[in-house]
Each structure stands twice: as C-alpha cells, then as structure tokens.
C-alpha cells in the first residue's frame, strides 16, 4: 500500500452547522418505515465523522478507521482521506502528530498486548505517515491534512490516530472524511460495508410487503 501526501491549508475555526429541530413530533407508520430505513442506511456506515478526544501524555488515540478498496491495474489513487484537527491549547511543550497506520503486520495489525506495551515513540515508528501538529497554526485555527492512497494487492484497513509523545496531554477536536473513489454514489462506504445499502433496501422492501399484507 502507498499514499500521496497533498499539503493542506489552515482555515479559520468555525462552528459546524447543526440540523434544526422544529419542536414538533411525527409518527412514522409501518408503510413509512421502509423509506425511513433507506434514508438512515447511509448514515449508519458512511465515513464522515467528527468529535473530540483527550490524548493522554505519551499516548496514542485512534479517531478513525476505514477499509479502502484496491485496483491491481491502476497507477492512480483508489481513495482519499481528508482530516481536520483543532487543538487551540496546543503549545510548544507538546510533541503531537497526526499518525496514519494500515493493517500490515509491520504497521497496525490490530489491538494486542504487544501493541499496548509499546511506548508512544515506538508506535510512531510503526506509522505509514506522520505529520507534526503545528502549535502556532492551531492556536489560530485548524490544520487540514489530505492524503490520496494507492492499493494494488487487496482491500486494506487504514487507521487515523493522534499521538502526543510529551508529558502534557492534549484536547483535540477532529473531522475525518474517507472516500473510495471507485464506488461512485457510495464512495463514502468502506469496502467491508459496501453492500450495506442494497441489503437495507431488500430488507426494507420485504418489511414493506409484510406490513401491507
């Protein structure tokens, strides 16, 4: 597996819009349930996540995971990762990085006692890529990272983490978007869940037929 790094910009910090709530309630009948399931299906498995986390001193915290497809014939990218980090309290005393792993045995094959016993700096050595969080830039806004990935052998899981190898600890907010370019309208679905939407559709249809009977 391989990747191409695309330099990201620094943007001013802004609040993400939230879906409004009208204050009224409605009842979804049996006939409306299949449509509701179809509308909810992409939200269940599509990869666009945001949240906040505390990264303890000398530790690593995973903030995302996505299974990318592969193309044995193409020389171009098969997917993209777009990551935004906010950490306004980051200072020069921190040693914080955005860290990217994949599921190869020399990177991150999965949780284990051996992995848990590694120091922060040892975990960093297993990374496929790492980018230092710039405290001067993050105090003024957000830091964006963009990656294009290539894979020629098989579908592969990629993991996104933030590591702080200092004694300080760090609060972060993050947004992670992962895209399988080959999948068209279902590009935000990981390879291991690509068939989730057709499965939801079939189940919803079956439920609708039963409810109408």
Backbone torsions as a table, in degrees:
resi	resn	phi	psi	omega
1	UNK	NA	152.7	179.6
2	UNK	-150.4	172.3	-177.5
3	UNK	-146.4	161.5	171.3
4	UNK	-122.9	127.5	-179.0
5	UNK	-88.3	127.4	174.8
6	UNK	-111.6	118.2	-178.0
7	UNK	-56.4	134.3	178.7
8	UNK	-101.0	158.9	-179.1
9	UNK	-95.2	177.0	174.7
10	UNK	-108.8	128.4	-178.6
11	UNK	-120.7	155.8	178.1
12	UNK	-69.2	148.6	-175.6
13	UNK	-76.8	135.7	179.7
14	UNK	-144.1	157.6	179.7
15	UNK	-83.6	134.5	178.3
16	UNK	-71.8	137.6	177.4
17	UNK	-64.6	145.4	179.7
18	UNK	-113.8	147.0	178.9
19	UNK	-63.7	136.0	-177.8
20	UNK	-77.2	160.8	178.3
21	UNK	-128.9	123.3	-171.4
22	UNK	-78.7	-16.6	-177.2
23	UNK	88.3	-7.4	176.9
24	UNK	-102.3	155.8	179.9
25	UNK	-117.5	153.4	177.2
26	UNK	-137.6	157.8	-178.9
27	UNK	-108.5	127.1	176.8
28	UNK	-89.6	114.0	180.0
29	UNK	-74.9	174.8	180.0
30	UNK	-61.0	-37.1	-178.6
31	UNK	-71.6	-25.0	179.2
32	UNK	-87.6	-11.4	-176.7
33	UNK	-64.5	-42.0	177.6
34	UNK	-57.4	-42.2	178.4
35	UNK	-64.7	-40.6	178.8
36	UNK	-61.8	-41.0	178.8
37	UNK	-63.3	-41.1	179.5
38	UNK	-64.4	-38.7	-180.0
39	UNK	-69.5	-32.4	-178.6
40	UNK	-83.0	-20.6	-173.4
41	UNK	-56.5	-49.2	-178.5
42	UNK	-61.8	-30.3	-177.7
43	UNK	-70.1	-22.6	-174.6
44	UNK	-76.1	-30.6	-172.5
45	UNK	-130.2	-11.9	179.3
46	UNK	-67.0	148.7	-172.6
47	UNK	-102.0	87.3	162.2
48	UNK	-140.6	108.4	-174.5
49	UNK	-126.9	150.2	173.2
50	UNK	-144.6	153.7	-178.2
51	UNK	178.0	-167.1	177.8
52	UNK	-135.6	157.3	-178.1
53	UNK	-156.0	155.1	172.2
54	UNK	-106.1	125.8	177.6
55	UNK	-100.0	107.1	-178.9
56	UNK	-63.4	161.5	177.8
57	UNK	-57.5	138.6	178.5
58	UNK	52.0	49.7	-175.5
59	UNK	-145.4	171.9	179.6
60	UNK	-131.4	133.0	178.9
61	UNK	-123.6	126.2	178.5
62	UNK	-82.4	134.5	-179.1
63	UNK	-119.2	-2.6	-179.8
64	UNK	-169.8	157.0	179.2
65	UNK	-152.7	137.0	-177.8
66	UNK	-153.0	139.3	177.9
67	UNK	-98.4	113.7	179.1
68	UNK	-92.9	149.2	177.2
69	UNK	-76.2	-172.0	178.6
70	UNK	-142.0	162.4	176.9
71	UNK	-145.2	105.7	-176.3
72	UNK	-70.5	-12.7	-175.3
73	UNK	-105.9	-18.3	-172.7
74	UNK	-91.0	145.2	173.6
75	UNK	-97.9	-3.1	179.5
76	UNK	-91.8	-174.8	-178.4
77	UNK	-81.0	152.6	177.3
78	UNK	-108.0	-10.0	-178.6
79	UNK	-166.9	170.1	-177.8
80	UNK	-135.0	147.5	170.4
81	UNK	-122.6	125.1	175.7
82	UNK	-119.1	118.9	-172.5
83	UNK	-128.4	133.5	176.6
84	UNK	-123.1	129.5	-179.4
85	UNK	-119.7	136.3	172.7
86	UNK	-122.9	128.1	179.7
87	UNK	-152.0	73.9	-172.8
88	UNK	-65.1	-19.5	179.8
89	UNK	-93.0	4.4	178.4
90	UNK	-62.5	134.9	180.0
91	UNK	-128.9	177.6	178.2
92	UNK	-67.8	-12.4	179.1
93	UNK	-78.2	-16.5	179.5
94	UNK	-84.7	156.2	170.6
95	UNK	-127.7	74.1	-170.1
96	UNK	-106.7	141.0	-179.0
97	UNK	-139.1	148.0	161.7
98	UNK	-82.9	130.5	-171.8
99	UNK	-127.4	132.8	-179.7
100	UNK	-116.5	126.5	175.8
101	UNK	-117.9	160.9	164.9
102	UNK	-125.3	-177.1	-171.9
103	UNK	-89.6	12.4	174.9
104	UNK	-67.5	151.9	-173.1
105	UNK	-60.5	-29.9	-180.0
106	UNK	-85.6	-1.9	179.0
107	UNK	-110.6	-90.4	178.6
108	UNK	-140.8	87.9	180.0
109	UNK	-73.0	-9.7	179.0
110	UNK	139.9	169.3	-179.4
111	UNK	-64.8	140.5	179.5
112	UNK	-161.9	164.9	176.0
113	UNK	-63.4	-33.8	179.0
114	UNK	-64.9	-42.4	178.4
115	UNK	-65.5	-43.5	-178.5
116	UNK	-61.8	-27.5	-177.8
117	UNK	-82.0	-12.0	-178.7
118	UNK	-71.1	145.7	173.7
119	UNK	-74.8	167.8	179.2
120	UNK	-59.2	-44.5	-179.1
121	UNK	-67.2	-33.8	177.2
122	UNK	-67.5	-39.6	177.5
123	UNK	-63.5	-38.2	178.9
124	UNK	-60.8	-33.6	-179.5
125	UNK	-69.5	-18.4	178.1
126	UNK	-86.4	-7.2	-174.8
127	UNK	-70.7	144.4	171.5
128	UNK	-75.4	-30.5	178.5
129	UNK	-157.7	146.6	175.7
130	UNK	-143.7	142.2	180.0
131	UNK	-131.2	128.1	-178.1
132	UNK	-70.3	135.7	173.5
133	UNK	-77.9	125.1	-174.7
134	UNK	-89.0	108.5	-173.6
135	UNK	-66.0	-32.4	179.4
136	UNK	-66.5	-41.9	-179.5
137	UNK	-72.9	-39.0	-176.3
138	UNK	-71.7	-26.4	175.3
139	UNK	-68.1	-21.3	-179.8
140	UNK	-99.4	-14.0	-177.0
141	UNK	-179.8	-139.4	-178.3
142	UNK	-117.2	158.1	177.5
143	UNK	-116.1	126.7	-177.8
144	UNK	-107.1	142.5	177.8
145	UNK	-129.8	136.6	178.8
146	UNK	-130.6	131.9	179.6
147	UNK	-128.7	142.7	166.9
148	UNK	-113.5	133.7	-173.4
149	UNK	-114.1	146.9	174.5
150	UNK	-121.6	141.6	178.0
151	UNK	-149.9	125.5	-174.6
152	UNK	-116.0	-7.4	-170.9
153	UNK	-105.1	-50.8	-177.0
154	UNK	-163.2	165.6	171.3
155	UNK	-59.3	146.3	-174.4
156	UNK	-143.2	140.8	174.2
157	UNK	-81.1	137.0	172.5
158	UNK	-119.1	141.9	-175.0
159	UNK	-121.3	137.3	179.1
160	UNK	-112.2	131.4	-177.5
161	UNK	-142.1	161.9	170.9
162	UNK	-120.5	129.7	-179.9
163	UNK	-117.6	138.6	172.6
164	UNK	-126.2	103.5	-176.4
165	UNK	-93.6	29.8	175.0
166	UNK	-110.1	-177.2	179.3
167	UNK	-96.0	15.3	-170.9
168	UNK	-96.1	-44.4	-170.4
169	UNK	83.4	157.0	-169.4
170	UNK	-154.9	134.9	170.3
171	UNK	-95.3	132.5	-180.0
172	UNK	-132.7	157.7	164.4
173	UNK	-122.3	150.0	-172.9
174	UNK	-147.8	156.1	168.4
175	UNK	-132.8	133.9	-180.0
176	UNK	-129.7	123.8	174.0
177	UNK	-121.5	127.5	178.2
178	UNK	-122.1	138.2	-173.2
179	UNK	-134.9	127.4	169.1
180	UNK	-92.6	100.8	-171.3
181	UNK	-58.6	-31.3	-174.2
182	UNK	-74.9	-10.8	-170.2
183	UNK	-93.5	2.2	175.3
184	UNK	60.9	-121.6	-175.7
185	UNK	-68.3	-15.8	176.8
186	UNK	-108.7	31.3	-174.5
187	UNK	-63.3	-23.9	-179.8
188	UNK	-86.3	5.9	177.9
189	UNK	-93.0	133.8	173.5
190	UNK	-68.2	155.3	-176.8
191	UNK	-58.3	-38.0	-177.4
192	UNK	-72.2	-11.9	179.6
193	UNK	-124.4	18.5	-175.8
194	UNK	-61.6	-32.5	-177.9
195	UNK	-87.1	6.3	-178.4
196	UNK	-63.2	-41.6	-177.7
197	UNK	-65.1	-48.4	174.8
198	UNK	-59.3	-36.2	179.2
199	UNK	-65.2	-42.7	176.2
200	UNK	-60.5	-40.9	-178.5
201	UNK	-62.5	-45.1	-179.9
202	UNK	-64.7	-43.3	178.9
203	UNK	-64.2	-40.0	179.5
204	UNK	-65.8	-40.5	178.1
205	UNK	-62.9	-45.1	179.5
206	UNK	-62.1	-41.1	179.7
207	UNK	-67.0	-38.6	178.7
208	UNK	-63.6	-39.9	178.6
209	UNK	-65.2	-40.0	178.6
210	UNK	-66.8	-38.9	-178.6
211	UNK	-69.1	-31.0	-178.7
212	UNK	-82.2	-15.5	-175.5
213	UNK	-70.6	NA	NA
